[in-house]
Amino acid sequence: MDLVVGNYSYFELFGARNPRLHLYENVGTANSPAFALVDDDFLNMSQFSSSSFHYAPAFGDLDGDGDWDALVGEQNGYLFFAENLAGPDNPVSFSEPVYAYMNIRIGLASVPQIVDLNRDGLADLLIGERTGNINYFENIGEAGAPRFQADEEMLPNRKRLGGIDMRIPGFSTAYSSPWLVDFGEHFELFVGSQWGVIAAYDSIGPDLSADFREVYPNLPGIREGEQLHPLLYDFDQDGFLELIVGNYRGGLSWFTTNIQLDGTVDSQDLTVSADFRLYPNPARHTVRIDGPGSGTWDLTIFDASGRVVKRLTTLRQPQLELAVEHLAAGVYVVRIQQGAWQSQQKLVVFH
């Protein structure tokens, strides 16, 4: 599985916009994914920069022909559509993106997902927006000919699907970003927001007029800034979903979870572990480590020969500052472990 990442815009002088989609190809293995940037203007979306920005890509078989098409949300609340002309099991070949797909406009800052929410065999749309709700657009077409009612308040659409409202008291915006996971027997919905949280919901359907149950107001261990965009997928094929989180400042963070592919982990028992941060690196005097956001964790530092030079156990603080000036100049490995999860990074010490 590759990654396509949208941005708000590159920084340009005098307020000019330069929004892009970036294609990161998975150049790793089935069990050890690694990503390389292969296209910094995927679908040539920069051509629309004079009137559109803040791109949010989504992929799915919208027209029912067996390959994944592209939808791209944007600041004005419309959608771009690019049809995949390649056919099933072929390398993608997208048509030129077309603006204002089906005349759908949800307000501002549309963030789409393509998913068959009512399980009728046709791809529906979930769309987050600036005001923090999730819009549901039911596909009222047929296989090979999708069709949507453009008015989000006209049935069978739902402007406030599940009663979700990601705003906080005193603020009128929340920039909701939905990611629905289909576990076969049931759905779970994860929604990122402007306020640095990712909420989790279940009890979804078959009555889509009912409120969903919020089982987690914020996933544990998430401290990723503003306007979070979640994505869950089993990238390393270990039977558990990984969580990738994009944010307003332009970064991506990778988390492991204990959510199994059949959804048997109850959300109340959910654990999320982050790939830790290590900075500055190279380091001369001290290094700061941002560890897991919750629970206890252990830290071990190895030298180039594999000898343990530092070990700390049962740490509880999310951040730790370590002196390294006593270590000889060279390359070290810093390993963090939390339960069955562990991750390691290289640390360069110089004097």
N, C-alpha and C positions, 0 to 999 in steps of 0.2 A: 504494500500500500504506500503510495506516494503522498506528499502533502502539497496543497495549494494554499498559500497564505496571502491574504489581502492586507493593505495598509490604508491608513487615512490619507496620507500623502507624504512624500519626501519633503524635507524642509527646502523651501526655495525662497529667494529674495523677493521682497515687495509683495508677499502674500500669494504668490503664484502657486498653483496646485500641480502636483506630480504623483497621482495615485497609480498603484500598480497591483497586479497579481504576480506572485512569485511561485514558481514550480520547483519543489525540492524532490528530486528523485531518490527513492530508497535504493541505495547502492550497497546495503548490507546483505545479510543472509536472512533466512526465514526466522531464525531464532535470535538474531542480533541485528536489529535494524540500524541503519546509518543513512543520513540524508545529505545530499549534495545539491546546491543550487544549480539548475540547468537552464532556467529561463527567468529573467528578471522583469519580463513584461508579457506574461502568459496571456493569451487571447488578445494581445495588443490593446489592453484596456486603457493605456495611457492616452490613446487617441481621443478619449472622451473627457479629458481633464479640464477643459474649459467650462464644462457644465455639470460634471459629476465627480464625486470622490467618496472616500470612506467605504471601500469595497469589502463586501462580506460574501465569499463564494460558497456555493453548495452544489453537490453532485448527486444525481440519482436518475433512474429510468423514468423520466417524466412522460415520455410519449409511448411507453410500453413496447419498444422495439428490441429490447434485450441489451441495450448499451446505456451507459451513463451520460446524461445531458448535463449542462451547466446552467445554474442560475446565479446571478451576482446581485446582492443587495447594495444599496448606496445611500448617500446622505439625504437625497430628496424623497426617499420612500418608495421609489419605483424599483423594478427588477429588470436586469438584462437577462436575455435568454440566448444560449448558443447550443444548437442541436449537434449532437454527436452523430456524424454521418458514417462512422466506420462499420457499424454492425457488431453483433456479439463476438467477444473473444478476439477482437482486432485492436491494434493500437489506435488510440483516440484520434479523431479528425473532426474538429469543431467548425461549424459554420461561423460566419461573421456575427458577433454579438448584436442582438436587436434590443433596443431600449423600450421600456414601458410594456413589458410582457403582459398580455391580456388586459392592459390598462389598470392593473392592480397598483394601488398606491395606498399605503397604510399610515401615512403621516410623515415622519422623518426617521432616517437611520434604519432602513429595513435590513433584517438579518434572517435569511430564509433557511429552511431545511425541507428536503423532499422526503416524504414518508407516507405510507398507506395507513393512516390513523384509524379509519373505520373498517379496514380489512375487507374492502370490496374488490380488491385486485387492481385498483387505480391509484396512482400516486397523488396524494394530497400535499398541501403546503402548510407548514408552520412558519410564521414570520414574527420575529421580535421587532421592537421599535423603541423609539426615544422615550415614550411615556411608560414603559415598563411592563406592558401587557403582552400576551402572546395571541396573535391572530391565527385563526384556523380557516383555511380556504379548502372546501371540499371539491374534489374533482367531479364535476357533473357531466363530463364527456363520456367517451368510451375508449376501449383499447385502441391505440394508434391515433387518437384524436382527443387529447386532453382539452377540457374547457372549464373555466372558472368564472363565477359571478364576481365582478370587480369590486362590488360594494361589500366591505368586510362586515357590515352590520345587517346584511340581508341573508336570511337562512337559505341554505344550510350552513353558511359561514358562522363563525363565532369570533367576535372582536376580543372578548376577554375569556379565552379558553381556560377552563379549569378554575376560573376565579383568580388567576395569578395576577399579582400586582407587586412588582419588585421595588416600588418606590418606598422611601422612608419618610416619616412624618416631617412636614415642612418643606418638602421638595417635590417638584412636578415632573422630574425626569428620572429615568433609571436605566435606559439603554439595555433592554432585555435581549438575551441571546440564547435561543433554545437548542438543546440537543436531546432528541428522543431516542432511547435505546429499545429495540424490539427484542424481547427475550423469548419470543414464540408464543408462550401462553399469556404473557402480560407485557405492558410497557412500563418504563420508568422514564421520567423527564427530568433533565438537569438544565437549570437556567442560570446563566451568568448575568451580572448586572454592573452598572456604573459604580456601585458602592463596594466593590471588592469581594462579593460573596457569590457562591454557586449553591443554589437551593436545589433540593431533590424532592420529587413528587411521585406518588403512585396512585392506585385506585383510579386508573385512567380508562374510561369507557366501560361498557359500550354506550352508556348515556353520556354524550359529550356536552350536554347542557349542565351536568353536575360539576361541582367543585372537586378538584383533585385534592388528595391528602398530602399535606406538606410533611414529609418524614424527616427532613433535615433542612433547617433554615440556612445553614452554611456548612459545606463539607469541611471536615477538620484538616488542618495543616495548610489551608489556602491563604497566602499573604502575597498576592500577585499584583496589587495596585488596582487601578480603575478600569472599568469597561471590560469585564472578563468575558471571554468566548471559550466555552468548553467543547471538547471533542473526546469521545471515548471509543476505543477500538483495541482489539488484541493484536498489537503490532508485533510482538515476539512469539505469538502462538504458544503461550504457556497456559492457556485456559483462563486467564484473568485479563480484565480490561485495563489498559493504560489510559491515563487522562492527560491530554495536552490542553494547556490553557494559554490563550493569547490575551494581550492586554493593550491598553491605550498607548503605552510608551513604545510599543513595537516588538516586545519580546515574546518568546514562547518558553513555557516551562513544562517539564515532563514529570509526571507522577505515576507511581504504581498504585494499584488498588487491590482490595480483596474481593472485588465483584466478579463472580464467575460468569461464564458465558450463558449459563441457564438461569441466571438471576437468583440463585438460591440464597445468596447472602442478603440478610435483611438489612435495610438501610440504617437501622438503628445501630448495627454492629459495624458500620462501614469504617474502614481505615484507609487513609490516603498518605502515601509517603513520597517525599520530594527528592529529586536528585539535588544534593546539597550544593551550596555556593561556597567558594573559597577565594578570598581576595585580601590584599593585592597578591597577584601571582604573575611574575616572581616577587618574592618577599625578602626584605633585608632584616628587619627588626621584629615585626609582629605580623601575624596573619589572622584574619577574621573568618570564622566559619559560621554560616547560617545553616543550622541543622534542621531536622524535622520540626514541624510546628507544634506537635503535641506528643505526649508520651515520653518515655525515657529512651536514651540511645547511647551507644558506645562509640568511642573514637580510638583508632590505632594509626600510628605513623610508622612506616617502614623506610629504611634506607635502601640504596640501590642493590644491596646484597640480600635484601629480605629480612634484615635484622630489625626487631621492634625497637624504636628509639623513644616512643611515647605511647602510653595507653591510659585512657580515661574511661571509666565505666559509669553506668547509671546516671548519665547527665540528664538534666531536666530543662535547662534553659534553652531557648530557641537559638541564641547566639552565643558564641564563645570566641574570646580573643586569646591567642597563644603566642608566647615569645618564641622566636626561632633563631635569635642571634647567637645562641650557644651551639646551634647545629653547624656542622661543616658545610661549606658551599657545595651544592650538588642537587641531584634530583631525588625526591622522596615521593612516596605514595601515601595519601591520606585516605583511610577507609572509615566509613560510617556504617554502623549496623543497628537496625531496629527490628527486633524479632527475626523473622526469616528473611527480611529485606536487607540488602547491603548495596553500597555503591562506593566507588573509589575514584580519586582524581590524582593527577600528578601535581606536585608542588615543587617549584624551583626556588632554592635558597641561594642568595648571593651576598657577598660582603665587599 
